[in-house]
Amino acid sequence: MTRGILIAGNDSSLSRAIEGEITNRVEQYASAFIPNRFSGNIINTVPSKERRLSLDWNPSSPISARTLVLAAENRLEMIDEAILICSPPAIICEASDLPLSDVEIMVSDHIKGWFFLVKELTAIFKNRKRGLLAMVYSGNKSHTKKGAVDILGSPALASFRELTKNLLSAAQNEPYITTGFSGSGNETAFASFILNKIDRSDKHSNGKLYRFGKFNLFRK
């Protein structure tokens, strides 16, 4: 059976591991990655993959979220599964040195952007009365150096976790499936765990947060 899979989020080792698992399951999938617009950083270009249908996404724009979902539907014929991956970059500095432009970017791209995209995806799933939304985030890593902490990345991750928690709480009232995945440790094994759970998802999976820990110890 053909599956329309959309992945969206941060370009990271976790997202690349998830892509590797997806390529074992489908001939093509769609992806959209959050651009790196932070000060002092070169805008990254995500390496192309043969099976990837790369789509443009400006996370700070609600119109772009709608355009992204429509483009994915057109290219895939239908979005059956949407996997959102939150692994925001660390902005390590002292509070007094924090670039104001980076504050705007983190809030617009890495906090607001998820709400815009979730709104569009859940709207099509609700209208269709089917679909799966998977919210994925890695464990909160400690990024510190003398006199400085990760002052922006951690709050962005916390926002995504709370969004996931609220979506899971409301999932039983929806006609589609919402699941969450939190993990730390081996990202290749975590990606395999995620896709295996998605492959076997049913109504009993709805509203569940799956946790993946070190030494391949899983718990629901």
Secondary structure as UniProt FT lines:
FT   STRAND          5..9
FT   HELIX           13..22
FT   TURN            23..25
FT   STRAND          29..33
FT   TURN            39..40
FT   TURN            50..51
FT   STRAND          52..54
FT   TURN            59..60
FT   HELIX           62..76
FT   STRAND          81..86
FT   STRAND          92..93
FT   HELIX           95..97
FT   HELIX           100..107
FT   HELIX           108..112
FT   HELIX           113..128
FT   STRAND          132..138
FT   STRAND          144..145
FT   TURN            146..147
FT   STRAND          148..150
FT   TURN            151..152
FT   HELIX           153..170
FT   HELIX           171..173
FT   STRAND          177..183
FT   HELIX           187..199
FT   HELIX           203..205
FT   TURN            206..207
FT   STRAND          209..212
FT   HELIX           214..216
FT   STRAND          218..219
//
